[in-house]
Amino acid sequence: MSEDNTAELERDFDFGAAIGASRAARGQKLTVYIPSKTKDNVEFGTQRMWVLKAFDLLAKIGGGASAVVTEGVWLNAENDQTVREETVLVYTYCEDADKLIANCPAL
């Protein structure tokens, strides 16, 4: 990379302004991971209920919530078997620490 290109990369860039954002980036991201299986590789069948509960709780904390379905695997160290599952990540952005603290018991 030339010196000119390095200087170009080092200048300040306001991404929000570049895309026309009307406000600054929000606070910390809070994510709740909701599994679909037990450690014994058995689907527990209530994942959707927990996703809906997480939506309600995180909306109280951050004013809204979104979810992403992911696929993953983890090792059950008790039996050395892998568990493959779809995990739902429900998340919000926290700006107001008081709302987070008030709702911590429900987490």
ZIWO-V102137 format. One record per backbone hydrogen bond with DSSP energy under -0.5 kcal/mol. CO is the residue of the C=O (numbers start at 1). NH is the residue of the N-H. Records with the same first field share a line. If there is no record, write none. Layout:
CO: NH + NH
This chain:
2: 6
3: 7
4: 8
5: 9
6: 10
7: 11
8: 11
13: 15
14: 18
15: 19
16: 20 + 21
17: 20
28: 94
29: 31
30: 92
31: 33
32: 34 + 90
33: 35
34: 88
36: 44 + 45
38: 41
42: 38
46: 50
47: 51
48: 52
49: 53
50: 54
51: 55
52: 56
53: 57
54: 58
55: 59
56: 60
57: 61
58: 62 + 64
59: 63
66: 91
68: 89
70: 87
72: 85
74: 76 + 83
75: 77
76: 79 + 80 + 81
81: 76
82: 84
83: 74
85: 72 + 87
87: 70 + 89
88: 34 + 90
89: 68
90: 32
91: 66
92: 30
93: 95
94: 28
95: 97
96: 99 + 100
97: 101
98: 102
99: 103
100: 104
101: 104
103: 106 + 107
104: 107
